[in-house]
Amino acid sequence: MSKFGELIDVNIPVLLDFFTEWNDESTAMHAVLRDVAAALGDKAKVIKIDVDKNKDLAEALRIKGLPTLIIYKEGEMKWRHSGQQDANTLIGLIQEYV
């Protein structure tokens, strides 16, 4: 969990994607997230977290639906959504915190 704190306690927005490989909506988001990361470059981070490999973290954050997308900045949760989103919506949301 201390590594998680280091991931989110940065000056740029961090988009976390909680997913599993067996969830179709989760895997459909992979291409969207690549587009978001490419569009934002070094202005933000996009991090994918497999809930099957990070059960304690998923439980601590009460991740229920997949995918769950969360934006953090400077260690504070700014936005959270369960379900798919399109790249333009995510880019717009993240740019609010750049």
C-alpha positions as CSV (number, residue, x, y, z in Angstrom):
1,M,0.0,0.0,0.0
2,S,2.9,2.4,0.6
3,K,3.8,2.0,-3.1
4,F,0.2,3.1,-3.9
5,G,0.7,6.3,-1.9
6,E,3.8,7.1,-3.9
7,L,1.9,6.5,-7.2
8,I,-0.9,9.0,-6.4
9,D,1.0,11.6,-4.4
10,V,2.4,13.5,-7.4
11,N,1.8,17.0,-8.9
12,I,0.2,15.7,-12.1
13,P,-3.1,13.9,-12.4
14,V,-3.0,10.1,-12.2
15,L,-5.8,8.1,-13.9
16,L,-6.1,4.6,-12.3
17,D,-7.9,1.9,-14.3
18,F,-9.0,-1.0,-12.1
19,F,-9.6,-4.0,-14.4
20,T,-9.5,-7.8,-14.9
21,E,-8.5,-9.6,-18.0
22,W,-11.7,-11.7,-17.8
23,N,-14.0,-8.7,-17.9
24,D,-15.0,-7.6,-21.4
25,E,-15.6,-4.0,-20.5
26,S,-12.2,-3.8,-18.8
27,T,-10.4,-5.2,-21.8
28,A,-12.3,-2.9,-24.1
29,M,-10.9,0.1,-22.1
30,H,-7.2,-0.8,-22.9
31,A,-7.3,0.9,-26.3
32,V,-9.1,3.9,-24.9
33,L,-6.5,4.3,-22.2
34,R,-3.6,4.0,-24.7
35,D,-5.2,6.9,-26.6
36,V,-5.6,8.9,-23.4
37,A,-2.0,8.4,-22.4
38,A,-0.8,9.3,-25.9
39,A,-2.9,12.5,-26.0
40,L,-1.7,13.7,-22.5
41,G,1.9,12.7,-22.7
42,D,3.8,13.7,-19.6
43,K,1.0,16.0,-18.3
44,A,-0.6,13.0,-16.6
45,K,-0.1,9.3,-15.7
46,V,-2.3,6.4,-16.8
47,I,-1.9,3.3,-14.6
48,K,-3.7,0.0,-15.0
49,I,-4.2,-2.1,-11.9
50,D,-5.3,-5.7,-12.2
51,V,-7.7,-6.3,-9.3
52,D,-7.0,-10.0,-9.3
53,K,-3.3,-9.3,-8.5
54,N,-4.1,-6.4,-6.2
55,K,-7.0,-7.7,-4.1
56,D,-6.1,-5.8,-0.9
57,L,-5.9,-2.4,-2.7
58,A,-9.2,-3.1,-4.6
59,E,-10.9,-4.0,-1.3
60,A,-9.5,-0.9,0.5
61,L,-10.8,1.3,-2.3
62,R,-14.1,-0.6,-2.4
63,I,-13.8,-1.5,-6.1
64,K,-17.0,-3.3,-7.0
65,G,-17.8,-2.6,-10.7
66,L,-15.3,-3.1,-13.5
67,P,-13.7,-1.2,-14.9
68,T,-13.4,1.4,-12.2
69,L,-11.6,4.6,-13.2
70,I,-10.3,7.0,-10.5
71,I,-8.4,10.3,-10.9
72,Y,-6.0,11.3,-8.2
73,K,-3.9,14.5,-7.8
74,E,-1.5,15.2,-5.0
75,G,-2.8,12.1,-3.1
76,E,-6.4,13.2,-3.2
77,M,-9.2,11.5,-5.1
78,K,-10.7,14.0,-7.6
79,W,-13.1,11.8,-9.6
80,R,-14.4,8.2,-9.7
81,H,-16.5,6.3,-12.2
82,S,-17.5,2.6,-12.6
83,G,-18.0,1.5,-16.2
84,Q,-16.6,2.4,-19.6
85,Q,-15.7,6.0,-20.7
86,D,-14.6,7.3,-24.1
87,A,-11.2,8.8,-24.6
88,N,-12.4,12.4,-25.2
89,T,-14.4,12.4,-21.9
90,L,-11.4,11.1,-19.9
91,I,-9.0,13.6,-21.6
92,G,-11.3,16.4,-20.8
93,L,-11.7,15.3,-17.1
94,I,-7.9,14.9,-16.6
95,Q,-7.1,18.3,-18.2
96,E,-9.2,19.9,-15.5
97,Y,-6.5,18.9,-13.0
98,V,-3.4,19.5,-15.2
